[in-house]
């Protein structure tokens, strides 16, 4: 066997550190785990651990993200037919992962119990986590909207409030329909998703702090009933948006992975690409709601602190998707791509050489060219809603 390359050695070391850290965190808990012990388990030096991860918290986030991304995601045996059934299946998949009163204090079942305390301990993690929950709610809400039957004013089989072929959009006209789709019966379900995630995260914390306090399947029943509530869920059109500028720029994005499907994300199709820092992820819904019918929408997450916050971002999406895939048939999964751009390569291809957690840049792509660009707060709505000219004809 030939000598390993430097890159291969780094990959093996990183995998060994993650495996060792998972054992250490499961055995001793996050607070009592030691970097020196992790290094010993991995048969590496303390310096080798720190050359891959800046600290214990970053390593903890990476362990949880890796575990969630590796969890099998089988589709439901019996695909749900309604939003109520799907949200019940989602909640059921969630509560079956909760630690039980009979579980020992540490171990695999309790590996994630220190996540919330660590997120809450620092504004640098708390603020991005709040925005990641907004993105999670958007993904769950869009999936619910695809199963909710259209309202009496909505025509045909379209899925209200979703940027998919056949869906009505703001500014489009549908016979017999009044107002944008999320203002009609059977419209937005983002508030329902937010309420469900609040309930489920709360159940997770109670299971960790007071095991046996609540019957898990009472939580499932409560989540199912949320789909019948009118939470006044309306999508307000943004009042102030930056200008969307016509452009004619090359678009050659690097390979990327869609965190929702785990498959390669082909970014060269026509659509909207939103480059969003972890403080601006709520802008993703603006891109979805304003995009023309049939447009692909991709959210590219970027951060100024990729070593610690990128694993947290991957964890938040992967943890949701474990339950999403078990509760919804593939055809009902949200057609929104989510990419974690840890090195900023996709952002650079979109003309954003330096990223920050407050970054918001959106581009429209057509025929392999960037044809529209917007930057600043509201850029997602501006780029997605802009009227565009035809892409220039040129030899490529």
N, C-alpha and C positions, 0 to 999 in steps of 0.2 A: 504494500500500500504506500502510495506517495505521501509526501508531507502535505499537511493541510495548509491552505492559503490563510492569510491573515483574516479575511472576511469569514471563512469557514470556522476558524478558531473563535472569533468573536461571537458568531451565532451559537456555537456549542457552549461557550462560557455563559452567554445570556440565558440559554435554555436551562443550563445547570443551576444557575442562580435562582431562576424562577421556581424550579422544582424544589430546591432546598428551602427557599423562603416560604413556599406553600406549606411544607412540612413544619417549619418553625412556627409560622403563624397559627396553623391548626393545632399544634401541640401546646403552645404557650400563650396564644392570644397576641394581638398586635402590641399591646403596651409592654408586655414582658419579653417579647422577642428581641434578640440581639443581633446586630450586624455581624459581630465576630462569630457567633454561632452559625449564622447562615453561611458565612465564608467557609467555616470548618465543614459543614455538611456538603457544600459544593466542592470541597477540596481545592479551594482557591484562596487568594489573599484578600484581606480587607480592602486593599486598594483596588483589586479587580472588581469587587462589588461596586465600589463608588465610581469606578470608571464607566460602569453601565447604568447606574441609577444614582441620582444626586442625594438621595436620603431614604430613610426607612419608609416614609409615607408614600413617596413615589413608587417604591418597590411594592408596597402593599396594594396600591391602585393597580399596578401592572399585573400582579398575581390574580387579583379579582377579575380584571379584564380578560386575561388569558383563560381563566377558568370559564367565564361566561361565554367567550367566543368558541370554546371547544365543546360546550354542552350540546348534545344532539338536539336538533330542532325538527322532530317529526311533525308532519301535517296532521290535523285532527282526523280521527278515524271516521267520525260522522260530521261532515262540514255543517256548521250552523247556518240556519236560513235567515235569521233575524239578528239585529243588533243586540237585543236582549240575550239571546242564546250565546252570541259571540263574546259579549262582555262577561257573562257567567263563566264561559270556558276559560277566558283569560284570567279571571280572578281565581278559578280553581287551579289552574297551572301555577299561579303565584303562591297560593297558600300551601300547596303541597311541598313547596321548598322551605317552608318556615321550620325553624328548630322546634322540637317538642320538649315538653317538661321533663321527659325521661332521658333526653340527650345529655351527655356529659358537658361540663362547663366549656371545654374547648373541643375541637374536632372539626371535621369537614362541614358539618351542618351549621356550625356557628362561626365559620370563617369570616363571614361578612358583617358580623354584628358590630364591629368597630368602625364601619364606614361612615355612618352619620356623625358620630362624635368627631371624627377626623375632618370631615367636611365642614362642620360647624366651628371648628377650632380656629379657622383662619379666613379672613375676608378674601384672600387670594383663591380659595377653593369654594367658598360659599356663593359668591356671585356667579361664577361660571356654572356651578351646579344648579342654581335657580333657572338659568337659561337652558341648560340641558333638560331640565324637567319640562320646560315649555316645548322643546322639540319632541320629547317623548309623548307629551299630550297631543301634539299635532299628528304624530304618526298613528297613535291609537285612535284619535278622533277621525282621521281620514279613512282608516280601515272600517270603523263603525258606520261612517257615512255611505260607504259602498254597499253595506248590507241593509241599510234602512230604506224602506220602500219610499218612492217619490210621493210627495204631497199631492193633494187633489188638484192643485194648479199646475203641477209639473207634468210635462209630456213624457210619454214613453218610458224606456228603461234607464234613463240617465241617472247618474249618481250625483245628487245635488252637492254643490260646494267643492267639487273635486276637479283637478285639472287633468281630465282624462278625455279621450275621444268620446263624443256623444254627450258630454256634459254642457249645460248652459253656463255662460260666463257673464260677468258684468259688462254691460254694453252690448251684449248680444240679445237678439229677440227670439222668443219662443212663443208659439201660438198659445194663447190662453194664459200665459204666465205673466205675473206682475211682480216686478222687482227682482233683484239678484237672488240666486237660488238659496243662499243661506238665510234669507229673510222670509222664505216660504215654509210651510209645514214640511217636515222631513229635511230640514237644512243642516246647519252646522251642529257638530257634536263634540266640539273641542272642550266646552265647559263640562260636559258629562265625563269626558276622558280625564280632565283635571281633577274632578271630584273623585273618580275611581282611583286614580293614582295616589291621591292624598289618603284615601281610605286604606289602600293596600300598603303604602309605605308606613302609615301609622300602625297597621297590624304587624308589620315586620318589627317595628320598634317595641311594641308591646310583647311580642313573642320572645324578644331578646331580654327585655327588662322584667317581664312578669309572665313566664311560661305558664300556659294553662288558663290564663285569665279569660280568654274569649274562645268560643267555639269557632274554628276557622271557617266552617261552611256557613255560619251566620254572616260572615263577611262576604261570601259569594252571593248569598241572597240579597244583601244590601246593595252590592254592585249591580246586580241584575235590575233592581228596581230603579236605579239611577236613569236608565234609558227612557223611563216614562215621565221624567220630570221636565218641566219647562223652566230652564235656567236663564231664559232671556238671552240666548246665545245669538248675537248678531255680529257681523264683521263690519266695523266702521271703516269707511274709506279714509285713508290718511289725508289730513288737511294740508300738510306741508311735505312736499317731496322735492328732492334735488332734480335738476334738469337731466334728461336722458339725451346723450349726445350721439349723433350718427357716427359710425366708425367704419373703417375698412382695414382690418388687421388680420394677420394670420392666426390661426387657432390650431396649435399642435400640442395638446395636453399629453402629459406622461401617463403611463399605465396607473390605474387606481382601482381600489376595491370598494364595492358598495357594502357598507356595514349592515344593511338590512338583509341582503340575500347572501352575503359572503362571496359573491361572484365578482368577476371583473366588471368594472363600471365603464361601459363604452361612452366616452364623453364627447364624441365627435358628431353626434346627431344634432338636429335642429332643436333649439330650446333655450332655456335660461340656466345660467351657471351663477350661483350666488356664493361669493367668497365672504364668509362670516366669521369674525372673531367670536370667542366664547362669551363675550358680553353682549352680542348682538344676534343670538340665534332666534329670537322671537321674530326677526325679519323673514324667516323662512316661510311663514304663512302668507306674507304679502306676495312672495314670488308664486306660491301655489295658487292663490285666489285670483291674481291678476293675469296669469299666463294664458295665452290663447289656447283654444281646444287642440289637443293632440301634442302640445309642446312637452318635451322632456324638461323636468326641473331637477337640478342637482344642487344640493347644499354641500359646500366644501368648508369644513370646519378648520380654522387656523387659530394659533395661539402664540403668544410671545414666550410661553414657558412650556414647550412641548415635552420636556423630560418628565414633568409631573402632571400637567393638565391634559395632555393627549391621552394617557392611559385612563384618566377619569372620564374623558369624553367617550372613549371606546367602551368603557364599562357601562356607562349610562345607556348607550344605545344597545349594546349586546344583551344587557340584563332585560331590557324591555322585549327584545326580539326573541328571547328564549320562550316567553309566554305568547308573544304575538303569533309565532309560527305554529304553536300548539293549538291556538284558538281560532285562527282564520284560515280559510282555504287560500291557496296561492293566488287565485284570481282576485281575492279581496284585499290582498296586501297593498299598502299605499304605494302608488307609482311615483314615489319621490325617492331619489337616490341621496344617500348620505355618505360622504367621503371624509375621512380624517387625514388631512394634509399635513402630516407632522413636520416635513422638511420644507413646506411652502412651495413645492415644485409645481403643483397645479395653479396656485396663486400666481407664481411667476409667469407661467404660460398665459395667464389672463392679464398680464401687464401690471401685477402687484408685486414689486420686488421685495418690499418689506412689509411684514404682517404684524398686527398687534391684536390684543383681545377686543379692541373697539373697531376693528376693520369691518366695513360694509361696502363691498364693491359687487356689482352685478353686471353681467354681460349677456347679450342675446347673440346666439350663434345660428348662422344659416349657411348651408353649403360649404362648411369648413372655414368660414370667416367670422370674425367678431364684427357684427353690424351695428350694435348699440352698446353704449357703456354708461353707467351711472355710478356715482361714488357719494358716500356720506349717508347719514341717517335717512332711511326711506329709499335707498337705492334699489332695493329688491322690487318694490312696487313700481318705481319709475322705469326700470329696464324692462320688466315683464309687461307693463301696460303700454309702453311706447308704441306708436304707430311706426312701422318700419318700411323702408323702401326695399325693393328687390335687391338681392345681392348682385354685385357686378359680375358680368360674364368675363372670364379671363382664363387663360391657359394655366393649368396647374399640373 
